[in-house]
Amino acid sequence: MPPEEADIHRKAQRFARLLVDEIKLYNQAKVTEGRKNKDLYDRLKDEIEKSRATYQKRYGTTVAAAADYFNQEIVRSLAGDDGSLMGANFRR
């Protein structure tokens, strides 16, 4: 992978991490309840979709789009790598 593309991938990952960290920071109670009840997506749908749109606006047409770093970070960070905690309505 050329260095320019690798840089875009790194920046996209970092941006996804930032967006998800903000969701966690400002919605701690919803995150805790969502993990317990395995319905994180339903509880945080508005926040997730707003952040997803922000991510797509910045990286949706770049080489990083195929990697879907935003969804990866949602599952990794919000759900602790357990996709089942996101609930049935979460789209991957």
PDB file of N, CA, C and O in Angstrom, chain B, residues numbered from 101:
ATOM      1  N   MET B 101       0.849  -1.176   0.000  1.00  0.00           N
ATOM      2  CA  MET B 101       0.000   0.000   0.000  1.00  0.00           C
ATOM      3  C   MET B 101       0.894   1.238   0.000  1.00  0.00           C
ATOM      4  O   MET B 101       1.813   1.353   0.811  1.00  0.00           O
ATOM      5  N   PRO B 102       0.617   2.149  -0.908  1.00  0.00           N
ATOM      6  CA  PRO B 102       1.409   3.385  -0.952  1.00  0.00           C
ATOM      7  C   PRO B 102       1.271   4.173   0.357  1.00  0.00           C
ATOM      8  O   PRO B 102       0.244   4.090   1.032  1.00  0.00           O
ATOM      9  N   PRO B 103       2.301   4.929   0.705  1.00  0.00           N
ATOM     10  CA  PRO B 103       2.273   5.691   1.961  1.00  0.00           C
ATOM     11  C   PRO B 103       1.080   6.644   2.080  1.00  0.00           C
ATOM     12  O   PRO B 103       0.552   6.837   3.175  1.00  0.00           O
ATOM     13  N   GLU B 104       0.654   7.239   0.961  1.00  0.00           N
ATOM     14  CA  GLU B 104      -0.481   8.168   1.010  1.00  0.00           C
ATOM     15  C   GLU B 104      -1.755   7.438   1.424  1.00  0.00           C
ATOM     16  O   GLU B 104      -2.547   7.949   2.215  1.00  0.00           O
ATOM     17  N   GLU B 105      -1.941   6.225   0.874  1.00  0.00           N
ATOM     18  CA  GLU B 105      -3.127   5.441   1.217  1.00  0.00           C
ATOM     19  C   GLU B 105      -3.063   4.974   2.666  1.00  0.00           C
ATOM     20  O   GLU B 105      -4.068   5.005   3.376  1.00  0.00           O
ATOM     21  N   ALA B 106      -1.896   4.548   3.100  1.00  0.00           N
ATOM     22  CA  ALA B 106      -1.726   4.105   4.487  1.00  0.00           C
ATOM     23  C   ALA B 106      -2.054   5.246   5.448  1.00  0.00           C
ATOM     24  O   ALA B 106      -2.642   5.027   6.508  1.00  0.00           O
ATOM     25  N   ASP B 107      -1.672   6.452   5.071  1.00  0.00           N
ATOM     26  CA  ASP B 107      -1.952   7.618   5.906  1.00  0.00           C
ATOM     27  C   ASP B 107      -3.457   7.872   6.002  1.00  0.00           C
ATOM     28  O   ASP B 107      -3.965   8.194   7.077  1.00  0.00           O
ATOM     29  N   ILE B 108      -4.164   7.728   4.894  1.00  0.00           N
ATOM     30  CA  ILE B 108      -5.617   7.906   4.898  1.00  0.00           C
ATOM     31  C   ILE B 108      -6.271   6.857   5.797  1.00  0.00           C
ATOM     32  O   ILE B 108      -7.190   7.167   6.554  1.00  0.00           O
ATOM     33  N   HIS B 109      -5.792   5.620   5.709  1.00  0.00           N
ATOM     34  CA  HIS B 109      -6.331   4.555   6.562  1.00  0.00           C
ATOM     35  C   HIS B 109      -6.103   4.870   8.042  1.00  0.00           C
ATOM     36  O   HIS B 109      -7.009   4.708   8.859  1.00  0.00           O
ATOM     37  N   ARG B 110      -4.910   5.313   8.380  1.00  0.00           N
ATOM     38  CA  ARG B 110      -4.607   5.661   9.778  1.00  0.00           C
ATOM     39  C   ARG B 110      -5.507   6.797  10.268  1.00  0.00           C
ATOM     40  O   ARG B 110      -6.033   6.752  11.380  1.00  0.00           O
ATOM     41  N   LYS B 111      -5.672   7.803   9.429  1.00  0.00           N
ATOM     42  CA  LYS B 111      -6.512   8.940   9.817  1.00  0.00           C
ATOM     43  C   LYS B 111      -7.980   8.529   9.964  1.00  0.00           C
ATOM     44  O   LYS B 111      -8.671   8.999  10.868  1.00  0.00           O
ATOM     45  N   ALA B 112      -8.448   7.661   9.083  1.00  0.00           N
ATOM     46  CA  ALA B 112      -9.832   7.185   9.168  1.00  0.00           C
ATOM     47  C   ALA B 112     -10.047   6.378  10.447  1.00  0.00           C
ATOM     48  O   ALA B 112     -11.073   6.526  11.110  1.00  0.00           O
ATOM     49  N   GLN B 113      -9.090   5.534  10.790  1.00  0.00           N
ATOM     50  CA  GLN B 113      -9.188   4.761  12.030  1.00  0.00           C
ATOM     51  C   GLN B 113      -9.213   5.690  13.241  1.00  0.00           C
ATOM     52  O   GLN B 113     -10.021   5.512  14.153  1.00  0.00           O
ATOM     53  N   ARG B 114      -8.341   6.659  13.243  1.00  0.00           N
ATOM     54  CA  ARG B 114      -8.257   7.605  14.354  1.00  0.00           C
ATOM     55  C   ARG B 114      -9.564   8.399  14.480  1.00  0.00           C
ATOM     56  O   ARG B 114     -10.055   8.619  15.587  1.00  0.00           O
ATOM     57  N   PHE B 115     -10.116   8.820  13.359  1.00  0.00           N
ATOM     58  CA  PHE B 115     -11.360   9.585  13.377  1.00  0.00           C
ATOM     59  C   PHE B 115     -12.520   8.723  13.883  1.00  0.00           C
ATOM     60  O   PHE B 115     -13.348   9.187  14.667  1.00  0.00           O
ATOM     61  N   ALA B 116     -12.575   7.478  13.436  1.00  0.00           N
ATOM     62  CA  ALA B 116     -13.614   6.558  13.919  1.00  0.00           C
ATOM     63  C   ALA B 116     -13.498   6.384  15.429  1.00  0.00           C
ATOM     64  O   ALA B 116     -14.503   6.397  16.140  1.00  0.00           O
ATOM     65  N   ARG B 117     -12.278   6.221  15.913  1.00  0.00           N
ATOM     66  CA  ARG B 117     -12.042   6.058  17.353  1.00  0.00           C
ATOM     67  C   ARG B 117     -12.520   7.300  18.117  1.00  0.00           C
ATOM     68  O   ARG B 117     -13.160   7.183  19.162  1.00  0.00           O
ATOM     69  N   LEU B 118     -12.210   8.468  17.597  1.00  0.00           N
ATOM     70  CA  LEU B 118     -12.634   9.718  18.230  1.00  0.00           C
ATOM     71  C   LEU B 118     -14.155   9.814  18.305  1.00  0.00           C
ATOM     72  O   LEU B 118     -14.707  10.156  19.351  1.00  0.00           O
ATOM     73  N   LEU B 119     -14.827   9.514  17.206  1.00  0.00           N
ATOM     74  CA  LEU B 119     -16.285   9.599  17.176  1.00  0.00           C
ATOM     75  C   LEU B 119     -16.923   8.642  18.180  1.00  0.00           C
ATOM     76  O   LEU B 119     -17.861   9.014  18.886  1.00  0.00           O
ATOM     77  N   VAL B 120     -16.417   7.419  18.243  1.00  0.00           N
ATOM     78  CA  VAL B 120     -16.984   6.431  19.164  1.00  0.00           C
ATOM     79  C   VAL B 120     -16.657   6.799  20.610  1.00  0.00           C
ATOM     80  O   VAL B 120     -17.488   6.618  21.500  1.00  0.00           O
ATOM     81  N   ASP B 121     -15.462   7.310  20.845  1.00  0.00           N
ATOM     82  CA  ASP B 121     -15.115   7.753  22.201  1.00  0.00           C
ATOM     83  C   ASP B 121     -16.053   8.862  22.672  1.00  0.00           C
ATOM     84  O   ASP B 121     -16.421   8.907  23.846  1.00  0.00           O
ATOM     85  N   GLU B 122     -16.438   9.750  21.769  1.00  0.00           N
ATOM     86  CA  GLU B 122     -17.380  10.810  22.131  1.00  0.00           C
ATOM     87  C   GLU B 122     -18.747  10.233  22.488  1.00  0.00           C
ATOM     88  O   GLU B 122     -19.392  10.685  23.435  1.00  0.00           O
ATOM     89  N   ILE B 123     -19.183   9.235  21.726  1.00  0.00           N
ATOM     90  CA  ILE B 123     -20.455   8.579  22.042  1.00  0.00           C
ATOM     91  C   ILE B 123     -20.391   7.988  23.450  1.00  0.00           C
ATOM     92  O   ILE B 123     -21.312   8.161  24.249  1.00  0.00           O
ATOM     93  N   LYS B 124     -19.303   7.297  23.739  1.00  0.00           N
ATOM     94  CA  LYS B 124     -19.148   6.684  25.067  1.00  0.00           C
ATOM     95  C   LYS B 124     -19.100   7.740  26.169  1.00  0.00           C
ATOM     96  O   LYS B 124     -19.740   7.583  27.209  1.00  0.00           O
ATOM     97  N   LEU B 125     -18.361   8.789  25.948  1.00  0.00           N
ATOM     98  CA  LEU B 125     -18.176   9.825  26.957  1.00  0.00           C
ATOM     99  C   LEU B 125     -19.489  10.511  27.334  1.00  0.00           C
ATOM    100  O   LEU B 125     -19.776  10.716  28.513  1.00  0.00           O
ATOM    101  N   TYR B 126     -20.271  10.858  26.333  1.00  0.00           N
ATOM    102  CA  TYR B 126     -21.482  11.631  26.580  1.00  0.00           C
ATOM    103  C   TYR B 126     -22.724  10.780  26.844  1.00  0.00           C
ATOM    104  O   TYR B 126     -23.800  11.315  27.111  1.00  0.00           O
ATOM    105  N   ASN B 127     -22.575   9.451  26.770  1.00  0.00           N
ATOM    106  CA  ASN B 127     -23.729   8.562  26.944  1.00  0.00           C
ATOM    107  C   ASN B 127     -23.380   7.365  27.816  1.00  0.00           C
ATOM    108  O   ASN B 127     -23.773   6.240  27.507  1.00  0.00           O
ATOM    109  N   GLN B 128     -22.656   7.590  28.885  1.00  0.00           N
ATOM    110  CA  GLN B 128     -22.163   6.487  29.710  1.00  0.00           C
ATOM    111  C   GLN B 128     -23.285   5.608  30.255  1.00  0.00           C
ATOM    112  O   GLN B 128     -23.162   4.383  30.247  1.00  0.00           O
ATOM    113  N   ALA B 129     -24.362   6.202  30.721  1.00  0.00           N
ATOM    114  CA  ALA B 129     -25.464   5.409  31.275  1.00  0.00           C
ATOM    115  C   ALA B 129     -26.107   4.532  30.204  1.00  0.00           C
ATOM    116  O   ALA B 129     -26.410   3.365  30.454  1.00  0.00           O
ATOM    117  N   LYS B 130     -26.317   5.093  29.007  1.00  0.00           N
ATOM    118  CA  LYS B 130     -26.899   4.311  27.914  1.00  0.00           C
ATOM    119  C   LYS B 130     -25.976   3.165  27.512  1.00  0.00           C
ATOM    120  O   LYS B 130     -26.443   2.068  27.206  1.00  0.00           O
ATOM    121  N   VAL B 131     -24.672   3.416  27.511  1.00  0.00           N
ATOM    122  CA  VAL B 131     -23.709   2.371  27.156  1.00  0.00           C
ATOM    123  C   VAL B 131     -23.771   1.241  28.178  1.00  0.00           C
ATOM    124  O   VAL B 131     -23.812   0.070  27.802  1.00  0.00           O
ATOM    125  N   THR B 132     -23.779   1.573  29.447  1.00  0.00           N
ATOM    126  CA  THR B 132     -23.836   0.560  30.502  1.00  0.00           C
ATOM    127  C   THR B 132     -25.115  -0.267  30.394  1.00  0.00           C
ATOM    128  O   THR B 132     -25.068  -1.496  30.448  1.00  0.00           O
ATOM    129  N   GLU B 133     -26.247   0.401  30.242  1.00  0.00           N
ATOM    130  CA  GLU B 133     -27.527  -0.302  30.120  1.00  0.00           C
ATOM    131  C   GLU B 133     -27.592  -1.123  28.835  1.00  0.00           C
ATOM    132  O   GLU B 133     -28.102  -2.243  28.832  1.00  0.00           O
ATOM    133  N   GLY B 134     -27.077  -0.563  27.750  1.00  0.00           N
ATOM    134  CA  GLY B 134     -27.089  -1.270  26.477  1.00  0.00           C
ATOM    135  C   GLY B 134     -26.249  -2.533  26.496  1.00  0.00           C
ATOM    136  O   GLY B 134     -26.633  -3.544  25.907  1.00  0.00           O
ATOM    137  N   ARG B 135     -25.119  -2.484  27.160  1.00  0.00           N
ATOM    138  CA  ARG B 135     -24.284  -3.684  27.294  1.00  0.00           C
ATOM    139  C   ARG B 135     -25.012  -4.737  28.118  1.00  0.00           C
ATOM    140  O   ARG B 135     -25.014  -5.919  27.775  1.00  0.00           O
ATOM    141  N   LYS B 136     -25.624  -4.297  29.199  1.00  0.00           N
ATOM    142  CA  LYS B 136     -26.317  -5.222  30.095  1.00  0.00           C
ATOM    143  C   LYS B 136     -27.505  -5.884  29.391  1.00  0.00           C
ATOM    144  O   LYS B 136     -27.745  -7.078  29.566  1.00  0.00           O
ATOM    145  N   ASN B 137     -28.241  -5.115  28.603  1.00  0.00           N
ATOM    146  CA  ASN B 137     -29.453  -5.611  27.945  1.00  0.00           C
ATOM    147  C   ASN B 137     -29.242  -6.047  26.497  1.00  0.00           C
ATOM    148  O   ASN B 137     -30.192  -6.442  25.821  1.00  0.00           O
ATOM    149  N   LYS B 138     -28.012  -5.978  26.026  1.00  0.00           N
ATOM    150  CA  LYS B 138     -27.655  -6.362  24.652  1.00  0.00           C
ATOM    151  C   LYS B 138     -28.492  -5.611  23.616  1.00  0.00           C
ATOM    152  O   LYS B 138     -29.025  -6.204  22.679  1.00  0.00           O
ATOM    153  N   ASP B 139     -28.593  -4.297  23.806  1.00  0.00           N
ATOM    154  CA  ASP B 139     -29.327  -3.469  22.847  1.00  0.00           C
ATOM    155  C   ASP B 139     -28.659  -2.100  22.671  1.00  0.00           C
ATOM    156  O   ASP B 139     -29.326  -1.067  22.619  1.00  0.00           O
ATOM    157  N   LEU B 140     -27.346  -2.122  22.583  1.00  0.00           N
ATOM    158  CA  LEU B 140     -26.583  -0.875  22.444  1.00  0.00           C
ATOM    159  C   LEU B 140     -27.055  -0.034  21.260  1.00  0.00           C
ATOM    160  O   LEU B 140     -27.230   1.178  21.381  1.00  0.00           O
ATOM    161  N   TYR B 141     -27.258  -0.685  20.122  1.00  0.00           N
ATOM    162  CA  TYR B 141     -27.628   0.088  18.933  1.00  0.00           C
ATOM    163  C   TYR B 141     -28.964   0.806  19.132  1.00  0.00           C
ATOM    164  O   TYR B 141     -29.087   1.989  18.814  1.00  0.00           O
ATOM    165  N   ASP B 142     -29.956   0.096  19.655  1.00  0.00           N
ATOM    166  CA  ASP B 142     -31.268   0.720  19.842  1.00  0.00           C
ATOM    167  C   ASP B 142     -31.187   1.908  20.801  1.00  0.00           C
ATOM    168  O   ASP B 142     -31.845   2.924  20.579  1.00  0.00           O
ATOM    169  N   ARG B 143     -30.402   1.793  21.845  1.00  0.00           N
ATOM    170  CA  ARG B 143     -30.280   2.870  22.833  1.00  0.00           C
ATOM    171  C   ARG B 143     -29.497   4.068  22.293  1.00  0.00           C
ATOM    172  O   ARG B 143     -29.745   5.210  22.680  1.00  0.00           O
ATOM    173  N   LEU B 144     -28.555   3.793  21.400  1.00  0.00           N
ATOM    174  CA  LEU B 144     -27.654   4.849  20.915  1.00  0.00           C
ATOM    175  C   LEU B 144     -27.821   5.128  19.423  1.00  0.00           C
ATOM    176  O   LEU B 144     -26.945   5.725  18.797  1.00  0.00           O
ATOM    177  N   LYS B 145     -28.931   4.701  18.864  1.00  0.00           N
ATOM    178  CA  LYS B 145     -29.128   4.798  17.417  1.00  0.00           C
ATOM    179  C   LYS B 145     -28.896   6.210  16.884  1.00  0.00           C
ATOM    180  O   LYS B 145     -28.162   6.389  15.911  1.00  0.00           O
ATOM    181  N   ASP B 146     -29.505   7.202  17.501  1.00  0.00           N
ATOM    182  CA  ASP B 146     -29.362   8.577  17.000  1.00  0.00           C
ATOM    183  C   ASP B 146     -27.907   9.027  17.021  1.00  0.00           C
ATOM    184  O   ASP B 146     -27.415   9.611  16.056  1.00  0.00           O
ATOM    185  N   GLU B 147     -27.225   8.751  18.125  1.00  0.00           N
ATOM    186  CA  GLU B 147     -25.825   9.149  18.262  1.00  0.00           C
ATOM    187  C   GLU B 147     -24.935   8.400  17.271  1.00  0.00           C
ATOM    188  O   GLU B 147     -24.048   8.986  16.651  1.00  0.00           O
ATOM    189  N   ILE B 148     -25.185   7.096  17.132  1.00  0.00           N
ATOM    190  CA  ILE B 148     -24.382   6.282  16.214  1.00  0.00           C
ATOM    191  C   ILE B 148     -24.580   6.752  14.781  1.00  0.00           C
ATOM    192  O   ILE B 148     -23.606   6.932  14.051  1.00  0.00           O
ATOM    193  N   GLU B 149     -25.817   6.952  14.374  1.00  0.00           N
ATOM    194  CA  GLU B 149     -26.085   7.339  12.983  1.00  0.00           C
ATOM    195  C   GLU B 149     -25.573   8.747  12.672  1.00  0.00           C
ATOM    196  O   GLU B 149     -25.116   9.010  11.560  1.00  0.00           O
ATOM    197  N   LYS B 150     -25.647   9.636  13.638  1.00  0.00           N
ATOM    198  CA  LYS B 150     -25.093  10.981  13.433  1.00  0.00           C
ATOM    199  C   LYS B 150     -23.576  10.895  13.244  1.00  0.00           C
ATOM    200  O   LYS B 150     -23.017  11.539  12.356  1.00  0.00           O
ATOM    201  N   SER B 151     -22.923  10.104  14.078  1.00  0.00           N
ATOM    202  CA  SER B 151     -21.471   9.942  13.960  1.00  0.00           C
ATOM    203  C   SER B 151     -21.101   9.196  12.685  1.00  0.00           C
ATOM    204  O   SER B 151     -20.098   9.512  12.045  1.00  0.00           O
ATOM    205  N   ARG B 152     -21.915   8.200  12.312  1.00  0.00           N
ATOM    206  CA  ARG B 152     -21.660   7.464  11.068  1.00  0.00           C
ATOM    207  C   ARG B 152     -21.714   8.420   9.874  1.00  0.00           C
ATOM    208  O   ARG B 152     -20.872   8.347   8.979  1.00  0.00           O
ATOM    209  N   ALA B 153     -22.698   9.310   9.864  1.00  0.00           N
ATOM    210  CA  ALA B 153     -22.826  10.282   8.771  1.00  0.00           C
ATOM    211  C   ALA B 153     -21.614  11.207   8.729  1.00  0.00           C
ATOM    212  O   ALA B 153     -21.118  11.539   7.652  1.00  0.00           O
ATOM    213  N   THR B 154     -21.143  11.618   9.889  1.00  0.00           N
ATOM    214  CA  THR B 154     -19.951  12.470   9.960  1.00  0.00           C
ATOM    215  C   THR B 154     -18.743  11.729   9.407  1.00  0.00           C
ATOM    216  O   THR B 154     -17.956  12.296   8.648  1.00  0.00           O
ATOM    217  N   TYR B 155     -18.596  10.465   9.786  1.00  0.00           N
ATOM    218  CA  TYR B 155     -17.482   9.640   9.303  1.00  0.00           C
ATOM    219  C   TYR B 155     -17.578   9.465   7.780  1.00  0.00           C
ATOM    220  O   TYR B 155     -16.587   9.628   7.067  1.00  0.00           O
ATOM    221  N   GLN B 156     -18.774   9.131   7.292  1.00  0.00           N
ATOM    222  CA  GLN B 156     -18.965   8.908   5.858  1.00  0.00           C
ATOM    223  C   GLN B 156     -18.692  10.175   5.051  1.00  0.00           C
ATOM    224  O   GLN B 156     -18.146  10.117   3.949  1.00  0.00           O
ATOM    225  N   LYS B 157     -19.073  11.302   5.606  1.00  0.00           N
ATOM    226  CA  LYS B 157     -18.834  12.566   4.905  1.00  0.00           C
ATOM    227  C   LYS B 157     -17.342  12.791   4.696  1.00  0.00           C
ATOM    228  O   LYS B 157     -16.918  13.289   3.653  1.00  0.00           O
ATOM    229  N   ARG B 158     -16.551  12.419   5.699  1.00  0.00           N
ATOM    230  CA  ARG B 158     -15.118  12.656   5.619  1.00  0.00           C
ATOM    231  C   ARG B 158     -14.369  11.541   4.889  1.00  0.00           C
ATOM    232  O   ARG B 158     -13.442  11.823   4.130  1.00  0.00           O
ATOM    233  N   TYR B 159     -14.753  10.280   5.104  1.00  0.00           N
ATOM    234  CA  TYR B 159     -13.961   9.165   4.566  1.00  0.00           C
ATOM    235  C   TYR B 159     -14.738   8.214   3.663  1.00  0.00           C
ATOM    236  O   TYR B 159     -14.174   7.226   3.193  1.00  0.00           O
ATOM    237  N   GLY B 160     -16.011   8.484   3.408  1.00  0.00           N
ATOM    238  CA  GLY B 160     -16.845   7.582   2.625  1.00  0.00           C
ATOM    239  C   GLY B 160     -16.445   7.409   1.175  1.00  0.00           C
ATOM    240  O   GLY B 160     -16.808   6.414   0.549  1.00  0.00           O
ATOM    241  N   THR B 161     -15.705   8.356   0.632  1.00  0.00           N
ATOM    242  CA  THR B 161     -15.298   8.254  -0.775  1.00  0.00           C
ATOM    243  C   THR B 161     -13.789   8.079  -0.922  1.00  0.00           C
ATOM    244  O   THR B 161     -13.241   8.269  -2.008  1.00  0.00           O
ATOM    245  N   THR B 162     -13.126   7.721   0.159  1.00  0.00           N
ATOM    246  CA  THR B 162     -11.673   7.532   0.121  1.00  0.00           C
ATOM    247  C   THR B 162     -11.346   6.044   0.061  1.00  0.00           C
ATOM    248  O   THR B 162     -12.240   5.199   0.097  1.00  0.00           O
ATOM    249  N   VAL B 163     -10.067   5.736  -0.029  1.00  0.00           N
ATOM    250  CA  VAL B 163      -9.638   4.333  -0.054  1.00  0.00           C
ATOM    251  C   VAL B 163      -9.984   3.622   1.255  1.00  0.00           C
ATOM    252  O   VAL B 163     -10.035   2.393   1.290  1.00  0.00           O
ATOM    253  N   ALA B 164     -10.218   4.366   2.314  1.00  0.00           N
ATOM    254  CA  ALA B 164     -10.546   3.767   3.614  1.00  0.00           C
ATOM    255  C   ALA B 164     -11.996   3.288   3.684  1.00  0.00           C
ATOM    256  O   ALA B 164     -12.359   2.571   4.616  1.00  0.00           O
ATOM    257  N   ALA B 165     -12.821   3.668   2.726  1.00  0.00           N
ATOM    258  CA  ALA B 165     -14.245   3.321   2.771  1.00  0.00           C
ATOM    259  C   ALA B 165     -14.475   1.814   2.798  1.00  0.00           C
ATOM    260  O   ALA B 165     -15.380   1.338   3.483  1.00  0.00           O
ATOM    261  N   ALA B 166     -13.674   1.071   2.069  1.00  0.00           N
ATOM    262  CA  ALA B 166     -13.854  -0.380   1.997  1.00  0.00           C
ATOM    263  C   ALA B 166     -13.591  -1.067   3.331  1.00  0.00           C
ATOM    264  O   ALA B 166     -14.116  -2.154   3.574  1.00  0.00           O
ATOM    265  N   ALA B 167     -12.799  -0.463   4.188  1.00  0.00           N
ATOM    266  CA  ALA B 167     -12.431  -1.094   5.459  1.00  0.00           C
ATOM    267  C   ALA B 167     -13.513  -0.938   6.532  1.00  0.00           C
ATOM    268  O   ALA B 167     -13.538  -1.717   7.485  1.00  0.00           O
ATOM    269  N   ASP B 168     -14.394   0.034   6.402  1.00  0.00           N
ATOM    270  CA  ASP B 168     -15.479   0.273   7.352  1.00  0.00           C
ATOM    271  C   ASP B 168     -14.989   0.385   8.792  1.00  0.00           C
ATOM    272  O   ASP B 168     -15.465  -0.320   9.682  1.00  0.00           O
ATOM    273  N   TYR B 169     -14.048   1.266   9.000  1.00  0.00           N
ATOM    274  CA  TYR B 169     -13.456   1.445  10.323  1.00  0.00           C
ATOM    275  C   TYR B 169     -14.472   1.908  11.366  1.00  0.00           C
ATOM    276  O   TYR B 169     -14.325   1.608  12.551  1.00  0.00           O
ATOM    277  N   PHE B 170     -15.481   2.621  10.940  1.00  0.00           N
ATOM    278  CA  PHE B 170     -16.460   3.112  11.911  1.00  0.00           C
ATOM    279  C   PHE B 170     -17.196   1.950  12.576  1.00  0.00           C
ATOM    280  O   PHE B 170     -17.269   1.888  13.804  1.00  0.00           O
ATOM    281  N   ASN B 171     -17.739   1.033  11.780  1.00  0.00           N
ATOM    282  CA  ASN B 171     -18.437  -0.115  12.367  1.00  0.00           C
ATOM    283  C   ASN B 171     -17.490  -0.972  13.195  1.00  0.00           C
ATOM    284  O   ASN B 171     -17.867  -1.462  14.260  1.00  0.00           O
ATOM    285  N   GLN B 172     -16.273  -1.153  12.718  1.00  0.00           N
ATOM    286  CA  GLN B 172     -15.300  -1.934  13.483  1.00  0.00           C
ATOM    287  C   GLN B 172     -15.081  -1.305  14.854  1.00  0.00           C
ATOM    288  O   GLN B 172     -15.023  -2.007  15.863  1.00  0.00           O
ATOM    289  N   GLU B 173     -14.961   0.000  14.885  1.00  0.00           N
ATOM    290  CA  GLU B 173     -14.716   0.695  16.147  1.00  0.00           C
ATOM    291  C   GLU B 173     -15.940   0.657  17.053  1.00  0.00           C
ATOM    292  O   GLU B 173     -15.801   0.547  18.271  1.00  0.00           O
ATOM    293  N   ILE B 174     -17.125   0.745  16.481  1.00  0.00           N
ATOM    294  CA  ILE B 174     -18.352   0.632  17.276  1.00  0.00           C
ATOM    295  C   ILE B 174     -18.359  -0.701  18.019  1.00  0.00           C
ATOM    296  O   ILE B 174     -18.586  -0.739  19.228  1.00  0.00           O
ATOM    297  N   VAL B 175     -18.111  -1.787  17.303  1.00  0.00           N
ATOM    298  CA  VAL B 175     -18.132  -3.114  17.929  1.00  0.00           C
ATOM    299  C   VAL B 175     -16.966  -3.263  18.899  1.00  0.00           C
ATOM    300  O   VAL B 175     -17.145  -3.776  20.004  1.00  0.00           O
ATOM    301  N   ARG B 176     -15.785  -2.825  18.506  1.00  0.00           N
ATOM    302  CA  ARG B 176     -14.609  -2.979  19.361  1.00  0.00           C
ATOM    303  C   ARG B 176     -14.754  -2.183  20.653  1.00  0.00           C
ATOM    304  O   ARG B 176     -14.553  -2.713  21.746  1.00  0.00           O
ATOM    305  N   SER B 177     -15.098  -0.933  20.520  1.00  0.00           N
ATOM    306  CA  SER B 177     -15.066  -0.038  21.666  1.00  0.00           C
ATOM    307  C   SER B 177     -16.366  -0.024  22.474  1.00  0.00           C
ATOM    308  O   SER B 177     -16.336  -0.138  23.699  1.00  0.00           O
ATOM    309  N   LEU B 178     -17.493   0.113  21.801  1.00  0.00           N
ATOM    310  CA  LEU B 178     -18.763   0.158  22.533  1.00  0.00           C
ATOM    311  C   LEU B 178     -19.152  -1.207  23.079  1.00  0.00           C
ATOM    312  O   LEU B 178     -19.621  -1.317  24.212  1.00  0.00           O
ATOM    313  N   ALA B 179     -18.956  -2.248  22.273  1.00  0.00           N
ATOM    314  CA  ALA B 179     -19.424  -3.584  22.647  1.00  0.00           C
ATOM    315  C   ALA B 179     -18.303  -4.495  23.130  1.00  0.00           C
ATOM    316  O   ALA B 179     -18.541  -5.682  23.352  1.00  0.00           O
ATOM    317  N   GLY B 180     -17.101  -3.983  23.298  1.00  0.00           N
ATOM    318  CA  GLY B 180     -16.001  -4.811  23.786  1.00  0.00           C
ATOM    319  C   GLY B 180     -15.732  -6.016  22.910  1.00  0.00           C
ATOM    320  O   GLY B 180     -15.462  -7.106  23.416  1.00  0.00           O
ATOM    321  N   ASP B 181     -15.804  -5.832  21.595  1.00  0.00           N
ATOM    322  CA  ASP B 181     -15.589  -6.888  20.600  1.00  0.00           C
ATOM    323  C   ASP B 181     -16.659  -7.978  20.618  1.00  0.00           C
ATOM    324  O   ASP B 181     -16.441  -9.058  20.069  1.00  0.00           O
ATOM    325  N   ASP B 182     -17.793  -7.720  21.229  1.00  0.00           N
ATOM    326  CA  ASP B 182     -18.897  -8.681  21.262  1.00  0.00           C
ATOM    327  C   ASP B 182     -20.067  -8.083  20.490  1.00  0.00           C
ATOM    328  O   ASP B 182     -20.888  -7.355  21.049  1.00  0.00           O
ATOM    329  N   GLY B 183     -20.132  -8.397  19.203  1.00  0.00           N
ATOM    330  CA  GLY B 183     -21.159  -7.835  18.340  1.00  0.00           C
ATOM    331  C   GLY B 183     -22.579  -8.105  18.806  1.00  0.00           C
ATOM    332  O   GLY B 183     -23.490  -7.345  18.479  1.00  0.00           O
ATOM    333  N   SER B 184     -22.784  -9.180  19.568  1.00  0.00           N
ATOM    334  CA  SER B 184     -24.132  -9.496  20.047  1.00  0.00           C
ATOM    335  C   SER B 184     -24.664  -8.420  20.995  1.00  0.00           C
ATOM    336  O   SER B 184     -25.877  -8.275  21.145  1.00  0.00           O
ATOM    337  N   LEU B 185     -23.770  -7.667  21.632  1.00  0.00           N
ATOM    338  CA  LEU B 185     -24.207  -6.604  22.541  1.00  0.00           C
ATOM    339  C   LEU B 185     -24.834  -5.431  21.790  1.00  0.00           C
ATOM    340  O   LEU B 185     -25.522  -4.605  22.390  1.00  0.00           O
ATOM    341  N   MET B 186     -24.599  -5.358  20.488  1.00  0.00           N
ATOM    342  CA  MET B 186     -25.165  -4.268  19.704  1.00  0.00           C
ATOM    343  C   MET B 186     -26.663  -4.447  19.492  1.00  0.00           C
ATOM    344  O   MET B 186     -27.384  -3.467  19.306  1.00  0.00           O
ATOM    345  N   GLY B 187     -27.133  -5.684  19.520  1.00  0.00           N
ATOM    346  CA  GLY B 187     -28.553  -5.959  19.327  1.00  0.00           C
ATOM    347  C   GLY B 187     -28.873  -6.344  17.900  1.00  0.00           C
ATOM    348  O   GLY B 187     -28.038  -6.231  17.003  1.00  0.00           O
ATOM    349  N   ALA B 188     -30.095  -6.799  17.709  1.00  0.00           N
ATOM    350  CA  ALA B 188     -30.521  -7.343  16.420  1.00  0.00           C
ATOM    351  C   ALA B 188     -30.637  -6.292  15.320  1.00  0.00           C
ATOM    352  O   ALA B 188     -30.532  -6.631  14.142  1.00  0.00           O
ATOM    353  N   ASN B 189     -30.847  -5.050  15.669  1.00  0.00           N
ATOM    354  CA  ASN B 189     -31.063  -4.011  14.657  1.00  0.00           C
ATOM    355  C   ASN B 189     -29.790  -3.353  14.139  1.00  0.00           C
ATOM    356  O   ASN B 189     -29.852  -2.488  13.266  1.00  0.00           O
ATOM    357  N   PHE B 190     -28.647  -3.753  14.665  1.00  0.00           N
ATOM    358  CA  PHE B 190     -27.375  -3.162  14.225  1.00  0.00           C
ATOM    359  C   PHE B 190     -27.003  -3.692  12.855  1.00  0.00           C
ATOM    360  O   PHE B 190     -26.980  -4.903  12.631  1.00  0.00           O
ATOM    361  N   ARG B 191     -26.713  -2.784  11.944  1.00  0.00           N
ATOM    362  CA  ARG B 191     -26.287  -3.189  10.592  1.00  0.00           C
ATOM    363  C   ARG B 191     -24.775  -3.117  10.500  1.00  0.00           C
ATOM    364  O   ARG B 191     -24.157  -2.124  10.887  1.00  0.00           O
ATOM    365  N   ARG B 192     -24.207  -4.159   9.995  1.00  0.00           N
ATOM    366  CA  ARG B 192     -22.755  -4.208   9.858  1.00  0.00           C
ATOM    367  C   ARG B 192     -22.353  -3.755   8.494  1.00  0.00           C
ATOM    368  O   ARG B 192     -21.164  -3.725   8.179  1.00  0.00           O
TER     369      ARG B 192
END
